[in-house]
Amino acid sequence: MSTPHVGRKAVPPSGLIRPTHLIALAALALLALRTPRLGAAWYNNLAARRLNATHIPPELTPAERTTAAVDAGRALVRALRFEPAFGRAYTNLGTTYTALGDVSAAAQALSEAVTYTPRDWRAHFFYGHALAALGREAEARAAWRAADASRYFARRYDDLRRDDPDAALQAAERASAADVAGITGHLTLAAALTAREAYTDALAIYEEAIRRAPDDVEALAQAHAEMGTLLHSRLGRSADGVAALELAIALRPQEEEFRLTLAGIASERGACYEAESLLAPLFERPSTPGQRAQANVLVGRCLMALDRPRSAVPYFARAIDDQPDTVSHWVLLGEAHRAAGEDQAAVEAYTRALELNPDHSGAQRALDELQGDAP
């Protein structure tokens, strides 16, 4: 039989709580309940755990979720007895009333929360939702502004814009109203208005965003770029659109999409070399091979429009070097070779396009014509 080492304290097995630990925990709980702040925090945390039970476990029945919300409410009432000005407890109480379907009580509790914790964005955020549910939209937007909730509603717009345009527009309006120092919400609303073909209204929002002149240079450049596209493509003010895009590029010279957009405008008027000059950074140091391929295709299409197919061929070939499995690049290369009278090279390009996509009717028709099989 082994003899324990003299003088060494016995260590309880891992996971077991010694009686002295239980006494310490009980003493801590008693201290919490004797101290108003600690007592309020104790019951508030208890309520928060019960609130989580109303949202997180997917297997709970509606009745079980209601029970959890009621238990949370009782704990919060106790928390507020310890400290009636405990703002976080009021925030949780508002969430509890929301879970129970009592929006008026939720708004009242959250009103107390923003009074006692005016810097807590969560209190303002949930207060805004309660006010909106009561039809008090203007007050709700003020609360969301206090919560700086613009980015939240911008994401809501992105989630809704394809399936529910009306709800998406409302989310965009809320994003704009919630803008504090930035212009994320303004850009979201301008995009929403553009999607609904309210071009003049969208332009006014872009101009307002630019007037705000935020410290966020990237957002300001984005505003100029989107406004430039709107002016050129939708409002027929090409010169103003070009000027706006040029300013966007001056603010963010590394932004490839701005350069592609402006180069596209140059291409429309046949200024192929101007387009190529704008796209020089994409040819030399593209962020991805796909961006360089897009730039090559743009210049190649411009040259084709000027009836210069032989000059276009190298651009389409370079696009294929970067994206060899893109069917449209092979079709464009086939069109350029064919227009240049290089029929065998065109046959090879169309054949490769059909190997990648046997159902491409345009490539098949062109190949049939080249091989003399067309009717």
C-alpha positions in Angstrom: 0.0 0.0 0.0 1.4 3.4 -1.0 1.8 6.1 1.6 0.8 9.7 0.8 3.6 12.3 0.7 3.9 14.2 3.9 3.1 17.8 3.7 1.3 17.7 0.3 -2.3 19.0 0.2 -4.9 16.6 -1.2 -6.3 17.9 -4.5 -10.0 17.1 -5.2 -10.7 15.3 -8.4 -11.3 17.6 -11.4 -14.9 18.7 -11.8 -15.9 18.2 -8.1 -16.9 21.3 -6.1 -15.7 21.2 -2.5 -18.1 22.3 0.3 -16.0 25.4 0.9 -16.6 26.4 -2.7 -20.4 26.1 -2.2 -20.1 28.3 0.9 -18.2 30.9 -1.0 -20.7 30.9 -3.9 -23.6 31.3 -1.4 -21.8 34.1 0.3 -21.3 35.8 -3.0 -25.0 35.4 -3.9 -25.9 36.8 -0.4 -23.6 39.8 -0.9 -25.1 40.4 -4.4 -28.6 40.4 -3.0 -27.6 42.8 -0.2 -26.0 45.3 -2.5 -28.5 47.1 -4.8 -26.3 47.3 -7.9 -25.1 43.7 -7.6 -28.6 42.5 -6.8 -30.0 44.3 -9.9 -27.2 42.8 -12.0 -27.8 39.4 -10.6 -31.5 39.3 -11.6 -30.9 41.1 -14.9 -28.4 38.4 -15.9 -30.8 35.7 -14.8 -33.5 37.4 -17.0 -31.1 37.6 -19.9 -30.6 33.9 -19.8 -34.3 33.3 -19.8 -34.7 35.7 -22.7 -32.1 33.8 -24.7 -34.3 30.7 -24.1 -37.2 32.5 -25.9 -35.1 33.0 -29.1 -32.3 30.5 -29.4 -33.4 26.8 -28.8 -35.3 25.8 -32.0 -37.1 22.9 -30.3 -39.1 25.0 -27.8 -42.9 25.2 -28.3 -44.6 28.6 -28.3 -45.9 27.9 -24.8 -42.4 27.2 -23.5 -41.1 30.4 -25.1 -43.9 32.3 -23.4 -43.1 30.7 -20.1 -39.4 31.7 -20.5 -40.4 35.3 -21.3 -42.6 35.5 -18.2 -39.8 34.1 -16.0 -37.5 36.7 -17.5 -40.0 39.4 -16.7 -40.3 38.4 -13.1 -36.5 38.4 -12.7 -36.4 41.9 -14.2 -39.1 43.2 -11.8 -36.9 42.0 -9.0 -33.8 43.6 -10.6 -35.6 47.0 -10.7 -36.7 46.7 -7.1 -33.0 46.7 -6.2 -32.2 49.6 -8.5 -35.1 51.4 -10.1 -32.8 53.3 -12.5 -31.0 50.3 -13.9 -31.2 51.0 -17.6 -30.1 47.6 -18.9 -32.9 45.9 -17.0 -35.4 48.2 -18.7 -33.9 47.3 -22.1 -34.3 43.6 -21.3 -37.8 44.3 -20.0 -38.7 46.0 -23.2 -37.5 42.9 -25.1 -39.5 40.7 -22.8 -42.7 42.6 -23.5 -42.0 42.4 -27.2 -41.6 38.6 -26.9 -45.0 38.6 -25.1 -46.6 40.7 -27.8 -47.3 43.7 -25.6 -45.7 46.5 -27.8 -47.1 49.4 -25.8 -45.5 48.1 -22.6 -42.3 47.4 -24.5 -42.2 51.0 -25.7 -42.7 52.3 -22.2 -39.9 50.1 -20.8 -37.5 51.0 -23.5 -38.4 54.7 -23.0 -37.1 54.3 -19.5 -34.1 52.5 -20.8 -33.0 55.4 -23.0 -33.6 57.8 -20.2 -31.3 56.0 -17.8 -28.8 54.7 -20.3 -28.7 57.3 -23.1 -25.5 56.0 -24.5 -26.7 52.4 -24.9 -27.3 52.0 -28.6 -29.3 48.8 -27.9 -31.9 50.7 -25.9 -32.4 53.2 -28.7 -32.4 50.5 -31.4 -35.1 48.4 -29.7 -37.0 51.5 -28.8 -37.1 52.4 -32.4 -38.6 49.1 -33.3 -41.3 49.4 -30.6 -42.2 52.9 -31.8 -42.4 51.7 -35.4 -44.7 48.9 -34.4 -47.0 51.5 -32.8 -47.0 53.5 -36.1 -44.8 56.3 -34.7 -42.3 56.2 -37.6 -40.8 59.7 -37.2 -40.0 59.0 -33.5 -38.7 55.5 -34.5 -36.3 57.0 -37.0 -35.0 59.5 -34.4 -34.3 56.5 -32.0 -32.5 54.6 -34.8 -30.4 57.7 -35.5 -29.4 57.8 -31.8 -28.5 54.1 -32.2 -26.5 54.9 -35.4 -28.4 52.0 -37.1 -27.8 53.1 -40.7 -25.7 50.0 -41.6 -28.2 47.7 -40.1 -31.0 49.0 -42.4 -28.6 49.1 -45.3 -28.2 45.3 -44.9 -32.0 45.0 -44.5 -32.3 46.7 -47.9 -29.9 44.3 -49.5 -31.9 41.3 -48.0 -35.3 42.6 -49.2 -34.7 44.4 -52.5 -35.2 41.4 -54.8 -38.3 39.9 -53.1 -40.1 42.8 -51.5 -39.3 46.2 -53.2 -41.7 48.2 -51.0 -40.2 46.9 -47.7 -36.8 47.4 -49.2 -37.5 51.0 -50.0 -38.7 51.5 -46.4 -35.5 50.0 -45.1 -33.5 52.3 -47.3 -35.4 55.3 -46.1 -34.7 54.3 -42.5 -31.0 53.7 -43.3 -30.8 57.3 -44.7 -32.7 58.7 -41.6 -30.3 56.9 -39.3 -27.1 58.3 -40.8 -25.1 60.1 -38.2 -21.7 61.1 -39.5 -21.4 58.9 -42.6 -23.5 58.5 -45.8 -24.0 54.8 -46.0 -27.8 55.2 -45.6 -27.9 58.0 -48.2 -26.2 55.8 -50.8 -28.6 53.0 -50.0 -31.6 55.2 -50.4 -30.3 56.7 -53.7 -29.7 53.1 -55.0 -33.3 52.2 -54.0 -34.7 55.2 -55.7 -32.7 54.5 -58.9 -34.0 50.9 -58.9 -37.6 52.3 -58.9 -36.7 54.7 -61.7 -37.1 57.8 -59.5 -33.9 59.2 -61.0 -34.4 62.9 -60.1 -35.0 62.0 -56.4 -32.0 59.7 -56.4 -29.8 62.5 -57.8 -31.0 64.8 -55.0 -30.0 62.2 -52.4 -26.5 61.8 -54.0 -26.0 65.5 -54.0 -27.1 65.7 -50.3 -24.7 62.9 -49.5 -21.8 64.7 -51.2 -22.7 68.0 -49.4 -22.3 66.3 -46.1 -18.6 65.8 -47.0 -17.9 63.0 -44.5 -14.4 62.1 -43.4 -14.9 58.7 -45.1 -13.2 59.4 -48.4 -14.1 56.0 -49.8 -17.8 56.6 -49.2 -17.6 60.0 -50.8 -15.8 58.6 -53.9 -18.6 55.9 -54.1 -21.2 58.7 -54.0 -19.5 60.5 -56.9 -19.2 57.3 -58.9 -22.8 56.2 -58.5 -24.0 59.7 -59.2 -21.9 59.8 -62.3 -23.3 56.6 -63.6 -26.9 57.9 -62.9 -26.2 61.2 -64.7 -24.7 59.4 -67.8 -27.0 56.4 -68.1 -30.3 57.6 -66.8 -30.5 61.4 -67.1 -28.7 62.0 -70.3 -26.1 64.3 -68.8 -23.0 62.5 -70.0 -20.5 65.4 -69.5 -21.6 65.8 -65.9 -21.5 62.0 -65.4 -17.9 61.9 -66.7 -16.9 64.7 -64.4 -18.3 63.0 -61.4 -16.6 59.7 -62.3 -13.3 61.5 -62.8 -13.6 63.0 -59.3 -14.3 59.5 -57.9 -11.2 58.2 -59.5 -9.2 61.2 -58.2 -10.4 60.3 -54.7 -9.8 56.6 -55.0 -7.4 56.0 -57.9 -7.0 52.3 -57.0 -10.7 51.6 -57.4 -11.0 49.4 -60.5 -14.8 49.5 -60.9 -14.7 53.3 -61.3 -12.1 53.0 -64.1 -14.1 50.3 -65.8 -17.3 52.4 -65.8 -15.5 55.5 -67.1 -13.7 53.5 -69.7 -17.0 52.1 -70.8 -18.3 55.6 -71.4 -15.2 56.4 -73.4 -15.7 53.2 -75.4 -19.3 54.2 -76.2 -18.1 57.2 -78.1 -15.3 55.3 -79.8 -12.4 56.6 -77.7 -10.7 53.3 -77.5 -7.2 54.6 -76.7 -8.7 56.8 -73.9 -10.4 53.7 -72.5 -7.2 51.8 -72.6 -5.3 54.6 -70.9 -7.9 54.6 -68.1 -7.5 50.9 -67.7 -3.7 50.9 -67.6 -3.6 50.0 -63.8 -5.9 46.9 -64.5 -3.5 45.8 -67.3 -0.4 46.2 -65.2 -1.5 45.4 -61.6 -5.0 44.0 -61.5 -6.6 42.9 -58.3 -7.6 39.6 -60.0 -7.1 38.1 -63.5 -10.8 38.5 -64.0 -10.6 42.3 -63.7 -7.8 42.3 -66.3 -9.9 40.1 -68.6 -12.8 42.5 -68.3 -10.6 45.4 -69.2 -9.3 43.6 -72.3 -12.8 42.7 -73.4 -13.9 46.3 -73.0 -11.1 47.6 -75.3 -11.6 44.7 -77.7 -15.3 45.5 -78.1 -14.5 49.1 -78.6 -12.1 48.3 -81.5 -14.7 45.9 -83.0 -17.3 48.8 -83.0 -14.8 50.8 -85.0 -14.5 48.0 -87.5 -10.9 47.2 -86.5 -11.2 43.4 -85.8 -7.5 42.6 -86.3 -6.6 45.1 -83.6 -9.3 43.6 -81.3 -7.9 40.0 -81.6 -5.0 40.4 -79.2 -7.3 41.9 -76.5 -9.7 38.9 -76.7 -6.8 36.5 -76.7 -5.4 38.1 -73.5 -8.8 37.8 -71.9 -8.7 34.1 -72.7 -5.2 33.8 -71.2 -6.7 35.1 -67.9 -10.0 33.2 -68.1 -9.5 30.2 -70.5 -12.9 28.6 -69.6 -15.1 31.7 -70.3 -17.3 30.9 -73.3 -18.0 34.5 -74.2 -14.3 35.3 -74.6 -14.0 32.5 -77.2 -17.1 33.7 -79.0 -15.7 37.2 -79.2 -12.4 36.0 -80.4 -14.2 34.0 -83.1 -16.2 37.1 -84.2 -13.0 39.1 -84.4 -11.2 36.5 -86.5 -14.2 36.1 -88.7 -14.6 39.8 -89.3 -10.9 40.0 -90.1 -11.3 37.2 -92.7 -9.4 34.7 -90.7 -11.9 31.9 -91.1 -9.8 28.9 -89.8 -8.9 30.8 -86.6 -12.6 31.7 -86.2 -13.6 28.0 -86.6 -11.1 27.0 -83.9 -12.4 29.7 -81.5 -16.1 28.7 -82.1 -15.2 25.0 -81.7 -13.6 25.7 -78.4 -16.6 27.7 -77.3 -18.9 24.8 -78.1 -16.6 22.3 -76.3 -17.1 24.5 -73.2 -20.9 25.0 -73.8 -22.4 22.6 -76.4 -25.7 24.5 -76.2 -24.4 27.9 -77.2 -26.6 28.7 -80.2 -24.6 31.7 -81.4 -21.4 29.8 -81.6 -23.0 26.8 -83.3 -24.7 29.1 -85.9 -21.5 30.9 -86.7 -19.6 27.6 -87.0 -22.3 26.2 -89.4 -22.0 29.3 -91.6 -18.3 29.1 -91.7 -18.3 25.4 -92.6 -21.0 25.9 -95.2 -23.8 24.0 -93.4 -26.2 26.9 -92.9 -29.4 26.8 -95.0 
